[in-house]
Amino acid sequence: MTATVSPQALSAELEAPLLAVEAALNQLGDALARRDAAGIEQHAAELHQHLARAVQSFGEAARSGGVPAALRNRLVRAGGLLAAQRETLARGNASLDRALDVLIPSEPTGLYGAGGKAERRSLGGGSYTA
């Protein structure tokens, strides 16, 4: 059974979860800028909960008559901001991984070892020498 909801009531009902998502995104962005690992973890978890509620609320609203354009646009902007923050975090992780690989190599590099001899890896076949 689907109840008819007025556009004003629907907007008010969707406003709260959307505001929570926007606030959590801002808090996560601030924590990322501060490089606060504990804050990032906390705000990411909160954002996940708020996003789940918002998606559920917007999904129900869409099934029962539609979402006001202004709220839909705000949700799209929030999704864009989330994607940008995810990309920033991925770039930071990749940069950290590269720095760690330089500082702590996991395999011989093919360069000279500590004793002056060249370190070579055998890949199962013969070795090529130029």
Summary of the structure (lengths in Angstrom):
residues: 130
radius of gyration: 25.1
end to end distance: 77.3
largest distance: 80.4
contacts: 294
relative contact order: 0.11
helix: 69%
strand: 2%
